Every structure is written in structure tokens, then in C-alpha cells.
């Protein structure tokens, strides 16, 4: 398997520019293109070739990296150049849903394109630095062939042939991150009522939250085993968040993050599971009632 010689980056938002810059620092041959002209000037000064059109960018490389706004922008960009992509490797690093990744994978196979989907577990400033990881799924041969290039950006982890797996993990991990951030902000709002800065609170919150993550594996084993009566886990009755809710209300702040968790606890307690492990709230998430669903519209 030959490592790709030239890489084209389609999409020069902050992440696209970070990916291209890392390749240039690694002395890779890089072609860049963006729907809005002008974003490739600095990259061109650093050694990249700026293509005038997406078609030109595709023609210039054997590995095509797509990092655009969303699934629609990906299809709008790739559909007109599908014939040019034939026999090339396409890696989509645009954030999309698992089904969108699978749909693009089927489109690529029908067009004779080796397709890999990716989920970037890093912010642009982390690319090619410590902690940067990108998850991949789809065509394994294509992934292995390109891995030396992909490793430029961080740890490259292959999850399987299902093109939707990288997106599935990406969104699942981001879900944990955003809820964690919301919990921190709930706490920051609470301590601010006593004149404590969010920065000071962050200094205390970070090690506490980090220490608590060691319990994730225990939760995982309970969830996978399906026995929520296991000894040694905090019960739903003990996990009641009423005191937190009362304190927030007394302080005159919102309670949205902890109220969400309290609703999950209440749903399981109301079903007679108060003595079961806190981990049981996963069942209310996995099997929501109509009042427990959320519309994004």
C-alpha cells in the first residue's frame, strides 16, 4: 500500500486550516480549496497550492480531505466532482450524524471512491499536539494506506468498517463534554452569587470532575450487566438533587442542567427503582417516554 503523496483539503475553516498547516509543517505536499476565496492565502505563503475550484483540488491529489460546515455542504461540494473522485480516497472530517456518514459511504461506494469517515476529538489548536485524536471508520484498506499521513494530526484510531461508527462515537463523546460544561456553568453561576469568580471555581472544579471520571468504568460495568441492584453504587434515592435545586432557586439562578438530571432520577424512582444504582437513569435515556423526548425544532 502506497502512502498518498499529495493531500487536498476541501474547506478552510479553523479546523481545515489547522489540518493543512500541520501537514505543511510535516513537509507534505498540500493543495487547499475553500468555497469562499481568500482563506488560503497564508497557507499558500507557507507552501500550499491554492486551487481555484474543488475540481482542481481533487485532480491534484490522491487523498482528499473534506472539512466543511455540514452534510449538505459536503454533498453540494462533492456531487459535481464525483467522477473525478473515482479511484481516489476520500476522508470526510465534517461533523455529521451516523446516518449521514453511512449515506455518504454508500454514495462513495457506488461512485468507486474509497471512503473513510472521521470524528475529530480535538479543537484546532490541539491538532498535531498532545491529546489530539481522530476516530475513523469505513474502508479499512484506505485507512491503513493513509495512516502515516493521518498520524500527522494526532492519534489515529480505526473503529470498524461501518462508516457511521466514527460519527457515533464523536457525538456520544461530545454529549458527555457538553453536559459536563453545562454542569460547570451551573456551578459557576451558583458561586458567583457569593462573589466567587468562574476562574477560581474552575480551579476547584477541574480536579474534582477529573477524579470523578474514574467512576465511569464502574457505571459501565453495571449498565452492561443490567443489574442495577448491585451493592456499592450510590442509589437513586440518595442521589436526589432537591437540595441543589433549592439552593439555586434561593440564589435566584436557573436550574436547567441539574433539573434535567433530577427529572431522570425522578422517572426511575417513580417506577419503583429508588434503591437501584444511579446508573439506572440510562434506561430513561435509552427508552424515553413521550414527555421525556426533546425536539430540536
C-alpha positions in Angstrom: 0.0 0.0 0.0 1.5 3.3 -1.1 1.2 6.3 1.2 -0.6 9.3 -0.5 1.9 11.8 -1.9 -0.4 14.9 -2.3 -3.3 15.8 0.0 -6.1 18.1 -0.9 -8.0 19.9 1.9 -11.5 21.0 0.9 -12.7 23.5 3.5 -10.6 26.1 5.2 -12.5 27.0 8.4 -10.4 27.0 11.6 -10.1 23.2 11.6 -9.4 22.9 7.9 -6.6 25.4 8.2 -5.2 23.6 11.3 -5.2 20.3 9.4 -3.4 21.9 6.3 -0.9 23.7 8.5 0.1 20.5 10.3 0.7 18.7 7.0 2.8 21.6 5.7 4.9 21.5 8.9 5.4 17.8 8.2 6.7 18.6 4.7 3.6 17.1 3.0 2.5 18.3 -0.4 -0.8 20.1 0.2 -3.5 21.6 -2.0 -6.2 23.7 -0.4 -9.6 24.9 -1.6 -12.4 26.9 0.1 -15.8 27.8 -1.1 -15.2 31.5 -0.2 -11.9 32.7 -1.8 -9.1 34.2 0.2 -8.8 31.9 3.1 -5.9 30.0 1.6 -3.5 33.0 1.3 -1.5 32.3 4.4 -1.4 28.6 3.7 -0.1 29.3 0.1 2.6 31.5 1.6 3.6 28.5 3.8 3.9 26.3 0.8 0.4 25.0 -0.1 -1.1 25.2 -3.6 -4.4 27.1 -3.6 -6.8 25.5 -6.1 -9.3 27.7 -7.9 -12.0 25.1 -7.8 -12.9 21.9 -6.0 -12.4 20.0 -9.2 -8.9 21.4 -9.5 -8.2 20.3 -5.9 -9.5 16.8 -6.5 -7.5 16.4 -9.7 -4.3 17.5 -7.9 -4.3 14.8 -5.1 -4.8 11.2 -4.4 -6.1 11.8 -0.9 -9.0 14.2 -0.5 -9.9 15.5 3.0 -13.2 17.2 3.4 -13.8 19.5 6.4 -16.9 21.6 5.7 -19.8 23.1 7.6 -22.3 20.2 7.4 -23.5 17.2 5.4 -25.4 19.4 2.9 -22.3 21.4 2.1 -20.3 18.2 1.7 -22.8 16.8 -0.8 -23.0 20.2 -2.6 -19.2 20.2 -3.0 -18.7 16.5 -3.9 -21.6 15.7 -6.1 -20.3 17.8 -9.0 -16.9 16.2 -8.8 -17.9 12.5 -8.2 -16.4 11.3 -11.5 -13.1 13.0 -10.7 -13.0 11.3 -7.2 -13.3 7.8 -8.7 -10.3 5.6 -7.6 -9.2 8.2 -5.1 -9.5 8.1 -1.3 -12.0 10.4 0.3 -11.9 11.2 4.1 -14.7 13.2 5.5 -13.9 15.0 8.7 -17.0 17.2 8.7 -19.2 16.7 11.8 -22.2 14.7 10.7 -24.7 12.2 12.0 -24.0 8.4 11.8 -26.7 8.0 9.2 -25.3 10.9 7.1 -21.9 9.2 7.3 -23.4 5.9 6.1 -25.3 7.6 3.3 -22.1 9.3 2.1 -20.3 6.0 2.4 -22.9 4.3 0.1 -22.7 7.2 -2.3 -18.9 6.8 -2.4 -19.0 3.0 -3.0 -21.5 3.5 -5.9 -19.1 6.1 -7.4 -16.0 3.9 -7.0 -14.5 6.0 -4.2 -12.7 4.6 -1.2 -14.5 6.3 1.7 -13.5 6.9 5.3 -15.4 8.9 7.8 -13.8 10.7 10.7 -14.6 12.3 14.0 -12.0 14.9 15.3 -11.7 14.7 19.1 -9.7 17.9 19.4 -10.1 21.7 18.9 -8.0 23.3 16.1 -5.2 24.4 18.5 -4.7 20.8 19.6 -4.1 19.4 16.1 -0.7 17.7 15.9 -0.2 18.2 19.6 -0.7 16.3 22.8 -4.1 14.8 23.3 -5.2 15.1 19.7 -7.1 12.1 18.4 -9.2 11.4 15.3 -11.6 8.5 15.1 -12.1 6.8 11.8 -14.4 4.2 10.3 -15.2 2.9 6.8 -12.9 1.4 4.2 -10.1 -0.2 6.3 -7.7 -0.6 3.4 -8.0 3.1 2.6 -7.4 4.0 6.3 -4.3 1.8 6.5 -2.9 3.2 3.3 -3.3 6.8 4.6 -2.5 6.2 8.2 1.0 7.7 8.0 -0.5 10.9 6.8 -3.4 10.9 9.3 -1.0 10.4 12.2 0.4 13.8 11.5 -2.7 15.2 13.2 -2.7 13.0 16.3 -3.6 9.5 17.3 -5.5 7.8 14.5 -8.0 5.2 15.8 -9.8 2.9 13.5 -13.2 1.7 14.8 -14.6 -0.6 12.1 -16.0 -0.9 8.6 -19.3 0.7 9.5 -18.9 4.3 8.2 -21.2 5.6 10.9 -19.1 4.4 13.9 -16.7 7.4 14.0 -19.6 9.8 14.0 -21.5 7.8 16.6 -18.5 7.9 19.0 -17.8 11.5 18.1 -21.4 12.7 19.0 -21.5 10.4 22.1 -18.3 11.8 23.5 -19.4 15.4 22.7 -22.6 14.7 24.5 -20.6 13.9 27.7 -18.5 17.0 27.1 -21.3 19.5 26.7 -23.3 18.2 29.7 -20.1 18.4 31.8 -19.5 22.0 30.6 -23.1 22.9 31.4 -22.7 21.4 34.9 -19.6 23.5 35.4 -21.5 26.6 34.3 -24.4 25.7 36.7 -21.9 25.7 39.5 -20.1 28.9 38.3 -23.5 30.7 38.3 -24.2 29.5 41.8 -20.8 30.5 43.3 -20.9 33.9 41.5 -23.8 34.9 43.8 -21.3 34.9 46.6 -18.7 36.9 44.6 -16.6 34.0 43.6 -15.1 34.2 40.1 -15.8 31.5 37.5 -12.0 31.2 37.1 -11.5 30.4 40.8 -14.3 27.9 40.6 -12.8 26.3 37.6 -9.6 25.7 39.5 -11.6 23.7 42.1 -14.0 22.1 39.7 -11.4 20.6 37.3 -9.6 18.2 39.7 -12.9 17.2 41.3 -14.5 16.4 38.0 -11.3 14.6 36.8 -11.3 12.5 40.0 -15.0 11.6 39.4 -14.3 10.2 35.9 -12.7 7.2 37.5 -16.2 6.0 38.3 -17.2 5.8 34.7 -15.9 2.3 34.3 -17.9 1.1 37.3 -21.0 2.7 35.8 -20.2 1.0 32.5 -20.0 -2.5 34.1 -23.3 -2.0 35.9 -25.0 -0.8 32.8 -23.6 -3.6 30.6 -24.5 -6.2 33.3 -28.1 -4.9 33.5 -28.3 -5.4 37.3 -28.8 -2.0 38.9 -29.3 -3.6 42.4 -25.5 -4.1 42.7 -24.1 -3.2 46.0 -21.6 -0.4 46.4 -23.2 2.1 44.0 -25.0 5.3 45.1 -28.8 4.8 45.0 -31.3 6.9 43.2 -32.9 7.8 46.5 -29.6 9.1 47.8 -29.0 10.9 44.5 -32.0 13.2 44.9 -30.9 16.8 43.9 -33.6 18.7 45.7 -31.1 20.5 48.0 -29.2 21.7 44.9 -32.4 22.9 43.2 -33.5 24.7 46.4 -30.1 26.4 46.7 -30.1 27.6 43.1 -33.7 28.9 43.4 -32.8 30.7 46.6 -29.8 32.3 44.9 -32.1 33.4 42.0 -30.4 31.5 39.3 -31.6 28.9 36.7 -31.5 25.2 37.4 -31.7 23.8 33.8 -28.7 21.4 33.9 -29.4 19.8 37.3 -33.2 19.9 36.8 -32.6 17.7 33.7 -30.8 15.1 35.9 -33.4 15.4 38.6 -36.1 14.5 36.1 -34.2 11.4 35.1 -33.8 10.4 38.7 -37.5 11.0 39.4 -38.6 8.9 36.4 -36.8 5.9 37.7 -37.8 6.4 41.3 -41.4 6.9 40.3 -41.1 3.5 38.6 -40.1 1.9 41.9 -36.4 1.8 41.4 -35.3 4.3 44.2 -32.9 1.8 45.8 -31.2 0.9 42.5 -28.0 2.4 41.3 -27.8 6.0 39.9 -26.6 4.3 36.7 -30.2 3.2 36.1 -31.1 6.7 34.6 -29.5 5.3 31.4 -32.7 3.4 30.9 -34.8 6.6 31.0 -32.5 8.0 28.3 -32.4 4.8 26.2 -36.2 4.3 26.4 -37.8 7.8 26.8 -41.4 8.4 27.4 -43.2 10.9 25.2 -42.7 13.6 27.8 -39.0 12.7 28.1 -38.2 13.3 24.4 -36.8 16.5 23.1 -37.4 18.2 19.7 -34.6 20.2 18.1 -37.1 22.1 16.0 
